[in-house]
Amino acid sequence: ASMQHVDATGKRRTRCAIVRETARQLQDTTIKTFLDWFPPGQCGDYMRTTKTYFFKVGDVECEVMFRALDDADDVANLNSLELTFAWFNECRDIHPDIVDAMSKRIGRFPSAKDGGPTWHGMWGDTNPPTMDTWWYYQMEKLDPKDPNYMRCRKIQVTGSLVKKERICKTNAEWARAGEDAQK
């Protein structure tokens, strides 16, 4: 936020979204930690009903919007949002459609008539992703068609009408299993 150029009023204005997968995770961890780092009253004001923190230190003013975005169905919650930047907390749990949609919402605040953003971007923090997540393959730059690419499927458990088991294998292992099933 401090990298933003000063506007006509002498302020560096930015807007960001801080994203976590569920509302419970957002409340129990992300917001709690943020408010510990930036106590309301000292660095700005927190509006609990809208989950928005108005950060104000010196000439820096940043509207921080906390959002729970779980899956592709939540993409619509980003429509018309105008942000400078976004931060994904525990990004390994964030659906790739959310990241893609967010990339289209950043760099829109402040508006061009107010000078536009000096900088915009996205970043995230996370524990190491497991091999069955898209983040792992994104970070390792692996091709989904590679024989060593890991894929997980939910397989019906024999004897149960509802229970499914999650099975993870490489593409090569799935191919061999398919060949064995045809014998």
Accessible surface in RSA format (square Angstrom, percent):
REM  Atomic radii and reference values for relative SASA: ProtOr
REM  Chains: A
REM  Algorithm: Lee & Richards
REM  Probe-radius: 1.40
REM  Slices: 20
REM RES _ NUM      All-atoms   Total-Side   Main-Chain    Non-polar    All polar
REM                ABS   REL    ABS   REL    ABS   REL    ABS   REL    ABS   REL
RES ALA A   1    46.83  43.1  12.74  19.7  34.09  77.5  15.25  21.5  31.58  83.7
RES SER A   2    77.60  65.6  64.66  86.3  12.94  29.8  33.56  71.5  44.04  61.7
RES MET A   3   121.15  62.7 107.29  71.0  13.86  33.0  78.15  66.4  43.00  57.0
RES GLN A   4    10.96   6.1   8.63   6.3   2.33   5.5   2.24   4.8   8.71   6.6
RES HIS A   5   125.51  68.6 122.37  85.1   3.14   8.0  77.26  79.6  48.25  56.1
RES VAL A   6    71.99  47.4  46.33  41.9  25.66  61.8  46.33  40.3  25.66  69.6
RES ASP A   7    36.68  25.7  20.78  20.7  15.90  37.6  22.89  53.9  13.80  13.8
RES ALA A   8   116.07 106.7  65.31 100.8  50.76 115.5  78.65 110.8  37.42  99.1
RES THR A   9    95.03  67.6  63.84  64.7  31.20  74.4  73.63  98.9  21.40  32.4
RES GLY A  10    35.42  43.7   0.00   N/A  35.42  43.7  24.72  67.8  10.69  23.9
RES LYS A  11    64.71  31.6  64.71  39.7   0.00   0.0  28.06  25.3  36.65  39.0
RES ARG A  12    62.16  26.1  62.16  31.7   0.00   0.0   0.84   1.1  61.32  37.2
RES ARG A  13    78.40  32.9  76.74  39.1   1.67   4.0  31.41  42.9  46.99  28.5
RES THR A  14     4.80   3.4   2.19   2.2   2.61   6.2   2.19   2.9   2.61   3.9
RES ARG A  15    49.61  20.8  49.61  25.3   0.00   0.0   3.94   5.4  45.67  27.7
RES CYS A  16     3.39   2.6   3.39   3.8   0.00   0.0   0.00   0.0   3.39   3.7
RES ALA A  17     0.00   0.0   0.00   0.0   0.00   0.0   0.00   0.0   0.00   0.0
RES ILE A  18     4.41   2.5   4.41   3.3   0.00   0.0   4.41   3.2   0.00   0.0
RES VAL A  19     0.00   0.0   0.00   0.0   0.00   0.0   0.00   0.0   0.00   0.0
RES ARG A  20    27.17  11.4  27.17  13.8   0.00   0.0   0.09   0.1  27.07  16.4
RES GLU A  21    41.36  23.7  40.36  30.5   1.00   2.4   1.67   3.2  39.68  32.4
RES THR A  22    50.87  36.2  47.35  48.0   3.52   8.4  48.80  65.6   2.06   3.1
RES ALA A  23    59.91  55.1  54.14  83.6   5.77  13.1  54.45  76.7   5.46  14.5
RES ARG A  24   166.11  69.7 159.39  81.3   6.72  16.0  58.83  80.4 107.28  65.0
RES GLN A  25    52.21  29.2  50.23  36.7   1.97   4.7  19.35  41.2  32.85  24.9
RES LEU A  26     1.55   0.9   1.55   1.1   0.00   0.0   1.55   1.1   0.00   0.0
RES GLN A  27    54.70  30.6  54.68  40.0   0.02   0.0  29.83  63.5  24.87  18.9
RES ASP A  28    60.47  42.4  49.90  49.7  10.57  25.0  18.51  43.6  41.96  41.8
RES THR A  29    61.05  43.4  57.01  57.8   4.04   9.6  61.00  81.9   0.05   0.1
RES THR A  30     6.45   4.6   0.99   1.0   5.46  13.0   5.20   7.0   1.26   1.9
RES ILE A  31     1.74   1.0   1.74   1.3   0.00   0.0   1.74   1.3   0.00   0.0
RES LYS A  32   133.50  65.1 125.43  77.0   8.06  19.2  79.89  71.9  53.61  57.1
RES THR A  33    59.59  42.4  55.01  55.8   4.59  10.9  33.18  44.6  26.41  39.9
RES PHE A  34    12.70   6.4  12.22   7.6   0.48   1.3  12.39   7.5   0.31   0.9
RES LEU A  35    31.69  17.7  27.73  19.8   3.96  10.0  27.99  19.7   3.70  10.0
RES ASP A  36   112.85  79.0  90.95  90.5  21.90  51.8  21.99  51.7  90.86  90.6
RES TRP A  37   142.91  57.4 117.56  56.9  25.35  59.5 101.15  53.9  41.76  67.7
RES PHE A  38    61.78  30.9  61.78  38.3   0.00   0.0  61.78  37.5   0.00   0.0
RES PRO A  39    40.21  29.3  40.21  36.7   0.00   0.0  40.21  33.2   0.00   0.0
RES PRO A  40    68.00  49.6  48.49  44.2  19.52  70.9  48.86  40.3  19.14 119.0
RES GLY A  41    66.95  82.6   0.00   N/A  66.95  82.6  31.80  87.3  35.15  78.7
RES GLN A  42   141.48  79.1 107.66  78.7  33.82  80.5  38.94  82.9 102.54  77.8
RES CYS A  43    23.47  17.8  23.38  26.1   0.09   0.2   0.09   0.2  23.38  25.2
RES GLY A  44    10.23  12.6   0.00   N/A  10.23  12.6   7.08  19.4   3.15   7.0
RES ASP A  45    79.04  55.4  78.34  78.0   0.71   1.7  18.17  42.8  60.88  60.7
RES TYR A  46    30.54  14.3   6.90   3.9  23.63  61.5   6.65   5.0  23.89  29.4
RES MET A  47    92.89  48.1  90.46  59.9   2.43   5.8  74.01  62.9  18.88  25.0
RES ARG A  48   158.64  66.6 150.65  76.8   7.99  19.0  67.84  92.7  90.80  55.0
RES THR A  49   131.39  93.5  95.25  96.6  36.14  86.1  88.23 118.5  43.16  65.3
RES THR A  50    80.88  57.5  67.73  68.7  13.15  31.3  72.90  97.9   7.98  12.1
RES LYS A  51    65.11  31.8  65.11  40.0   0.00   0.0  20.35  18.3  44.76  47.7
RES THR A  52     7.58   5.4   7.58   7.7   0.00   0.0   2.09   2.8   5.50   8.3
RES TYR A  53     0.00   0.0   0.00   0.0   0.00   0.0   0.00   0.0   0.00   0.0
RES PHE A  54    74.40  37.2  73.53  45.5   0.87   2.3  74.29  45.0   0.12   0.3
RES PHE A  55    35.62  17.8  34.96  21.7   0.66   1.7  34.96  21.2   0.66   1.9
RES LYS A  56   113.39  55.3 100.39  61.6  12.99  30.9  47.30  42.6  66.09  70.4
RES VAL A  57    72.57  47.8  65.59  59.4   6.97  16.8  69.96  60.8   2.60   7.1
RES GLY A  58    70.13  86.5   0.00   N/A  70.13  86.5  45.37 124.5  24.76  55.5
RES ASP A  59    50.62  35.5  45.06  44.8   5.56  13.2  20.46  48.2  30.16  30.1
RES VAL A  60    17.06  11.2  17.06  15.4   0.00   0.0  17.06  14.8   0.00   0.0
RES GLU A  61    34.68  19.9  33.19  25.1   1.49   3.5   9.28  18.0  25.39  20.7
RES CYS A  62     7.62   5.8   5.39   6.0   2.23   5.2   3.44   8.7   4.17   4.5
RES GLU A  63    46.08  26.5  42.83  32.4   3.25   7.7   8.67  16.8  37.41  30.5
RES VAL A  64     6.49   4.3   6.49   5.9   0.00   0.0   6.49   5.6   0.00   0.0
RES MET A  65    11.93   6.2  11.93   7.9   0.00   0.0   0.23   0.2  11.70  15.5
RES PHE A  66     1.94   1.0   0.00   0.0   1.94   5.1   0.00   0.0   1.94   5.6
RES ARG A  67    67.50  28.3  66.23  33.8   1.27   3.0  22.18  30.3  45.32  27.5
RES ALA A  68    35.09  32.3  15.78  24.3  19.32  43.9  15.98  22.5  19.11  50.6
RES LEU A  69     1.62   0.9   1.62   1.2   0.00   0.0   1.62   1.1   0.00   0.0
RES ASP A  70    62.62  43.9  58.13  57.9   4.49  10.6  13.72  32.3  48.90  48.8
RES ASP A  71    53.22  37.3  53.22  53.0   0.00   0.0  20.33  47.8  32.89  32.8
RES ALA A  72    42.15  38.8  33.27  51.3   8.88  20.2  33.49  47.2   8.66  23.0
RES ASP A  73   123.26  86.3  98.24  97.8  25.01  59.1  31.92  75.1  91.34  91.1
RES ASP A  74    29.67  20.8  29.64  29.5   0.03   0.1   0.16   0.4  29.51  29.4
RES VAL A  75    44.00  29.0  43.90  39.7   0.09   0.2  43.90  38.1   0.09   0.3
RES ALA A  76    65.16  59.9  50.26  77.6  14.90  33.9  52.67  74.2  12.49  33.1
RES ASN A  77    92.17  63.6  67.46  65.2  24.72  59.5  18.28  44.0  73.89  71.4
RES LEU A  78     1.86   1.0   1.79   1.3   0.07   0.2   1.86   1.3   0.00   0.0
RES ASN A  79   103.91  71.7  85.65  82.8  18.26  44.0  25.51  61.4  78.40  75.8
RES SER A  80    94.73  80.1  71.25  95.1  23.48  54.1  40.71  86.7  54.02  75.7
RES LEU A  81    30.89  17.2  28.23  20.2   2.66   6.7  30.80  21.6   0.09   0.2
RES GLU A  82    80.85  46.4  78.63  59.5   2.22   5.3   7.34  14.2  73.51  60.0
RES LEU A  83     0.00   0.0   0.00   0.0   0.00   0.0   0.00   0.0   0.00   0.0
RES THR A  84     1.99   1.4   1.99   2.0   0.00   0.0   1.99   2.7   0.00   0.0
RES PHE A  85    18.59   9.3  18.59  11.5   0.00   0.0  18.59  11.3   0.00   0.0
RES ALA A  86     0.00   0.0   0.00   0.0   0.00   0.0   0.00   0.0   0.00   0.0
RES TRP A  87    36.77  14.8  36.77  17.8   0.00   0.0  35.01  18.7   1.76   2.9
RES PHE A  88     4.20   2.1   4.20   2.6   0.00   0.0   4.20   2.5   0.00   0.0
RES ASN A  89    18.68  12.9  18.59  18.0   0.09   0.2   0.00   0.0  18.68  18.1
RES GLU A  90    29.69  17.0  29.47  22.3   0.22   0.5   6.42  12.4  23.28  19.0
RES CYS A  91     5.72   4.3   5.72   6.4   0.00   0.0   0.00   0.0   5.72   6.2
RES ARG A  92    71.06  29.8  64.62  32.9   6.44  15.3   4.94   6.8  66.12  40.1
RES ASP A  93    52.34  36.7  37.81  37.6  14.53  34.4  10.39  24.5  41.95  41.8
RES ILE A  94     1.87   1.1   0.21   0.2   1.66   4.0   0.57   0.4   1.30   3.5
RES HIS A  95    62.90  34.4  57.43  39.9   5.48  14.0  37.02  38.2  25.88  30.1
RES PRO A  96    45.58  33.2  42.89  39.1   2.69   9.8  42.89  35.4   2.69  16.7
RES ASP A  97    63.83  44.7  60.56  60.3   3.27   7.7   9.81  23.1  54.02  53.9
RES ILE A  98     0.00   0.0   0.00   0.0   0.00   0.0   0.00   0.0   0.00   0.0
RES VAL A  99    22.13  14.6  22.13  20.0   0.00   0.0  22.13  19.2   0.00   0.0
RES ASP A 100    78.16  54.8  72.86  72.5   5.30  12.5  23.26  54.7  54.91  54.8
RES ALA A 101    12.78  11.7   9.53  14.7   3.25   7.4  12.41  17.5   0.37   1.0
RES MET A 102     0.00   0.0   0.00   0.0   0.00   0.0   0.00   0.0   0.00   0.0
RES SER A 103    48.71  41.2  32.60  43.5  16.11  37.1  22.64  48.2  26.07  36.5
RES LYS A 104   113.25  55.2 103.62  63.6   9.62  22.9  97.56  87.8  15.68  16.7
RES ARG A 105    36.86  15.5  36.86  18.8   0.00   0.0   6.17   8.4  30.69  18.6
RES ILE A 106    25.34  14.4  14.23  10.6  11.11  26.8  14.23  10.2  11.11  30.2
RES GLY A 107    24.57  30.3   0.00   N/A  24.57  30.3   3.46   9.5  21.10  47.3
RES ARG A 108   109.31  45.9  96.42  49.2  12.89  30.7  25.59  35.0  83.72  50.7
RES PHE A 109    38.56  19.3  38.56  23.9   0.00   0.0  38.56  23.4   0.00   0.0
RES PRO A 110     9.88   7.2   8.84   8.1   1.04   3.8   8.89   7.3   0.99   6.1
RES SER A 111    41.70  35.2  37.17  49.6   4.53  10.4  40.02  85.2   1.69   2.4
RES ALA A 112    95.67  88.0  69.69 107.5  25.99  59.1  72.41 102.0  23.26  61.6
RES LYS A 113   177.81  86.7 134.14  82.3  43.67 104.0 114.96 103.5  62.85  66.9
RES ASP A 114    73.11  51.2  56.23  56.0  16.87  39.9  18.16  42.7  54.95  54.8
RES GLY A 115    67.20  82.9   0.00   N/A  67.20  82.9  36.08  99.0  31.12  69.7
RES GLY A 116    11.01  13.6   0.00   N/A  11.01  13.6   9.42  25.8   1.60   3.6
RES PRO A 117    38.34  27.9  17.71  16.1  20.63  75.0  17.78  14.7  20.56 127.8
RES THR A 118    60.02  42.7  24.47  24.8  35.55  84.7  31.31  42.1  28.71  43.4
RES TRP A 119   102.16  41.0  96.11  46.5   6.05  14.2  75.84  40.4  26.32  42.7
RES HIS A 120    95.48  52.2  80.37  55.9  15.11  38.7  45.81  47.2  49.67  57.8
RES GLY A 121    12.24  15.1   0.00   N/A  12.24  15.1  12.24  33.6   0.00   0.0
RES MET A 122    62.76  32.5  31.47  20.8  31.29  74.5  31.51  26.8  31.26  41.4
RES TRP A 123   120.75  48.5 109.72  53.1  11.03  25.9 105.16  56.1  15.59  25.3
RES GLY A 124    37.52  46.3   0.00   N/A  37.52  46.3   2.46   6.7  35.06  78.5
RES ASP A 125    55.54  38.9  49.24  49.0   6.29  14.9  43.71 102.9  11.83  11.8
RES THR A 126    46.61  33.2  11.94  12.1  34.67  82.6  15.14  20.3  31.47  47.6
RES ASN A 127    75.83  52.3  74.74  72.2   1.09   2.6   9.17  22.1  66.66  64.4
RES PRO A 128   110.89  80.8 100.16  91.3  10.73  39.0 105.37  87.0   5.51  34.3
RES PRO A 129    23.28  17.0  12.22  11.1  11.07  40.2  12.22  10.1  11.07  68.8
RES THR A 130    77.91  55.4  71.13  72.1   6.78  16.2  72.12  96.9   5.79   8.8
RES MET A 131    89.42  46.3  85.42  56.5   4.00   9.5  49.59  42.2  39.82  52.8
RES ASP A 132    40.44  28.3  14.40  14.3  26.04  61.6   7.40  17.4  33.04  33.0
RES THR A 133    33.60  23.9  28.28  28.7   5.32  12.7  33.60  45.1   0.00   0.0
RES TRP A 134    71.73  28.8  62.03  30.0   9.70  22.8  64.73  34.5   7.00  11.4
RES TRP A 135    33.64  13.5  33.64  16.3   0.00   0.0  33.64  17.9   0.00   0.0
RES TYR A 136    49.46  23.1  49.33  28.1   0.13   0.3  21.80  16.4  27.65  34.1
RES TYR A 137    12.44   5.8  10.36   5.9   2.08   5.4  10.72   8.1   1.73   2.1
RES GLN A 138   108.49  60.7  97.26  71.1  11.23  26.7  18.29  38.9  90.21  68.4
RES MET A 139    94.03  48.7  66.54  44.0  27.49  65.4  51.56  43.8  42.46  56.3
RES GLU A 140    96.28  55.3  77.92  59.0  18.36  43.7   6.27  12.1  90.01  73.5
RES LYS A 141   179.62  87.6 145.73  89.4  33.89  80.7 112.06 100.9  67.56  72.0
RES LEU A 142    71.59  39.9  58.38  41.8  13.21  33.2  60.17  42.3  11.42  30.7
RES ASP A 143    79.18  55.5  70.83  70.5   8.35  19.8  31.96  75.2  47.22  47.1
RES PRO A 144    64.71  47.2  64.71  59.0   0.00   0.0  64.71  53.4   0.00   0.0
RES LYS A 145   177.21  86.5 152.70  93.7  24.51  58.4 101.06  91.0  76.15  81.1
RES ASP A 146    49.80  34.9  43.92  43.7   5.88  13.9   9.76  23.0  40.04  39.9
RES PRO A 147    79.70  58.1  76.82  70.0   2.88  10.5  79.70  65.8   0.00   0.0
RES ASN A 148   108.25  74.7 102.44  99.0   5.81  14.0  26.22  63.1  82.03  79.3
RES TYR A 149    29.16  13.6  28.19  16.0   0.96   2.5   4.39   3.3  24.76  30.5
RES MET A 150    37.84  19.6  33.49  22.2   4.35  10.4  33.49  28.5   4.35   5.8
RES ARG A 151    94.86  39.8  90.47  46.1   4.39  10.5  25.55  34.9  69.32  42.0
RES CYS A 152    40.02  30.3   9.40  10.5  30.62  72.0   9.62  24.4  30.41  32.8
RES ARG A 153   114.75  48.2 107.38  54.7   7.37  17.6  39.89  54.5  74.86  45.4
RES LYS A 154   148.24  72.3 123.08  75.5  25.17  59.9  66.39  59.8  81.85  87.2
RES ILE A 155    74.63  42.5  73.12  54.5   1.52   3.7  74.48  53.6   0.15   0.4
RES GLN A 156    82.95  46.4  67.17  49.1  15.77  37.6  51.15 108.9  31.80  24.1
RES VAL A 157    43.06  28.3  37.81  34.2   5.26  12.7  42.54  37.0   0.53   1.4
RES THR A 158   139.44  99.2 111.16 112.7  28.29  67.4  84.04 112.9  55.41  83.8
RES GLY A 159    87.85 108.3   0.00   N/A  87.85 108.3  43.42 119.1  44.43  99.5
RES SER A 160    32.14  27.2  18.85  25.2  13.29  30.6  19.15  40.8  12.99  18.2
RES LEU A 161   174.37  97.1 148.49 106.2  25.88  65.1 149.51 105.0  24.86  66.9
RES VAL A 162   132.77  87.4 110.69 100.2  22.07  53.2 114.91  99.8  17.86  48.4
RES LYS A 163   133.56  65.2 127.28  78.1   6.28  15.0  77.07  69.4  56.49  60.2
RES LYS A 164   117.85  57.5  90.77  55.7  27.07  64.5  36.81  33.1  81.04  86.3
RES GLU A 165    96.57  55.4  93.19  70.5   3.38   8.0  25.85  50.0  70.72  57.7
RES ARG A 166   138.52  58.2 112.16  57.2  26.36  62.8  40.45  55.3  98.07  59.4
RES ILE A 167    47.99  27.3  45.99  34.3   2.00   4.8  47.99  34.6   0.00   0.0
RES CYS A 168    53.67  40.6  28.57  31.9  25.11  59.0  16.44  41.6  37.24  40.2
RES LYS A 169    62.41  30.4  62.08  38.1   0.33   0.8  29.05  26.1  33.36  35.5
RES THR A 170    26.50  18.8  26.50  26.9   0.00   0.0  23.40  31.4   3.09   4.7
RES ASN A 171    29.06  20.0  24.10  23.3   4.96  11.9  17.13  41.2  11.92  11.5
RES ALA A 172    29.88  27.5  22.72  35.1   7.17  16.3  29.33  41.3   0.56   1.5
RES GLU A 173    69.68  40.0  66.40  50.2   3.28   7.8  14.67  28.4  55.01  44.9
RES TRP A 174    31.16  12.5  24.41  11.8   6.75  15.8  24.67  13.2   6.49  10.5
RES ALA A 175    56.86  52.3  42.44  65.5  14.42  32.8  54.48  76.7   2.38   6.3
RES ARG A 176   130.68  54.9 130.37  66.5   0.31   0.7  59.77  81.7  70.91  43.0
RES ALA A 177    33.87  31.1  22.87  35.3  11.00  25.0  28.10  39.6   5.77  15.3
RES GLY A 178    34.41  42.4   0.00   N/A  34.41  42.4  33.09  90.8   1.32   3.0
RES GLU A 179   103.69  59.5  99.02  74.9   4.67  11.1  37.22  72.0  66.47  54.3
RES ASP A 180    88.62  62.1  75.46  75.1  13.16  31.1  27.08  63.7  61.54  61.4
RES ALA A 181    86.80  79.8  48.09  74.2  38.72  88.1  60.54  85.3  26.27  69.6
RES GLN A 182   161.68  90.4 124.40  90.9  37.29  88.8  44.50  94.7 117.18  88.9
RES LYS A 183   198.93  97.0 132.15  81.1  66.78 159.0 117.28 105.6  81.65  87.0
END  Absolute sums over single chains surface
CHAIN  1 A    11333.6       9201.8       2131.8       6082.4       5251.2
END  Absolute sums over all chains
TOTAL         11333.6       9201.8       2131.8       6082.4       5251.2
